[in-house]
Amino acid sequence: MHPEEIKAALRMKGYTLAALADDLGMSRSVVSHVVAGRAQSARVAQRIAQILGKPVVAIWPPKPQSKLRRTREQIAAQRAAALAA
């Protein structure tokens, strides 16, 4: 879900980020960062999911892992190609 959708759904259930932060004993900025996806907190995520009646993965779907590193096979193939050239 988009952060604005999460906030709107919380408002429809009668919660604001400030009220949620007070309930959890956390700062509003922590809750705001979790909603926006810039930080992770299982406690905040679970509470929001509980309020909205949805699983956590429905609110914050897992992000695909990007492969930035080369495998050993790719490195060996590149070295072999460079030596052959």
C-alpha positions as CSV (number, residue, x, y, z in Angstrom):
1,M,0.0,0.0,0.0
2,H,1.1,3.5,-0.6
3,P,1.8,5.5,2.6
4,E,-1.1,7.8,1.9
5,E,-3.4,4.8,1.6
6,I,-2.1,3.5,4.9
7,K,-2.7,6.9,6.6
8,A,-6.2,7.2,5.1
9,A,-7.1,3.7,6.2
10,L,-5.9,4.4,9.7
11,R,-7.9,7.6,9.8
12,M,-11.0,5.7,8.7
13,K,-10.5,3.4,11.7
14,G,-10.2,6.4,14.0
15,Y,-6.4,6.5,14.3
16,T,-3.8,9.2,13.5
17,L,-0.1,8.6,13.4
18,A,0.3,10.7,16.5
19,A,-2.3,8.6,18.4
20,L,-0.7,5.4,17.2
21,A,2.7,6.6,18.3
22,D,1.2,7.5,21.8
23,D,-0.4,4.0,22.0
24,L,3.0,2.3,21.2
25,G,5.0,4.7,23.4
26,M,7.1,5.7,20.4
27,S,7.8,9.0,18.6
28,R,5.6,10.0,15.8
29,S,8.6,10.2,13.5
30,V,9.4,6.5,14.0
31,V,5.8,5.6,13.1
32,S,5.9,7.9,10.1
33,H,9.1,6.4,8.8
34,V,7.6,2.9,9.1
35,V,4.5,3.9,7.3
36,A,6.6,5.5,4.5
37,G,8.8,2.4,4.3
38,R,12.0,4.2,5.2
39,A,12.3,2.2,8.5
40,Q,11.3,-1.1,9.8
41,S,9.7,-2.0,13.1
42,A,7.8,-5.2,13.6
43,R,6.0,-3.7,16.5
44,V,4.6,-0.8,14.5
45,A,3.9,-2.9,11.5
46,Q,2.0,-5.5,13.5
47,R,-0.1,-2.9,15.3
48,I,-1.0,-1.2,12.0
49,A,-1.9,-4.5,10.4
50,Q,-4.0,-5.4,13.5
51,I,-5.9,-2.1,13.3
52,L,-6.5,-2.4,9.5
53,G,-7.3,-6.1,9.7
54,K,-4.8,-7.1,7.1
55,P,-1.6,-9.1,7.1
56,V,1.7,-7.1,7.2
57,V,2.7,-8.4,3.8
58,A,-0.5,-7.0,2.3
59,I,0.4,-3.6,3.6
60,W,4.1,-3.7,2.9
61,P,4.8,-6.3,0.2
62,P,8.3,-7.7,0.1
63,K,10.7,-5.8,-2.2
64,P,12.5,-7.8,-4.8
65,Q,16.2,-8.3,-3.9
66,S,18.5,-6.8,-6.5
67,K,21.7,-8.7,-7.4
68,L,24.5,-6.2,-7.4
69,R,27.3,-8.6,-7.0
70,R,28.7,-10.9,-9.6
71,T,28.9,-14.6,-9.0
72,R,32.2,-16.4,-9.0
73,E,31.3,-18.0,-12.4
74,Q,30.7,-14.5,-13.9
75,I,34.0,-13.2,-12.6
76,A,35.8,-16.3,-14.0
77,A,34.1,-16.0,-17.4
78,Q,35.0,-12.3,-17.6
79,R,38.6,-13.0,-16.7
80,A,38.8,-15.8,-19.3
81,A,37.3,-13.4,-21.9
82,A,39.8,-10.7,-21.0
83,L,42.8,-13.1,-21.3
84,A,41.5,-14.5,-24.6
85,A,41.2,-11.0,-26.1
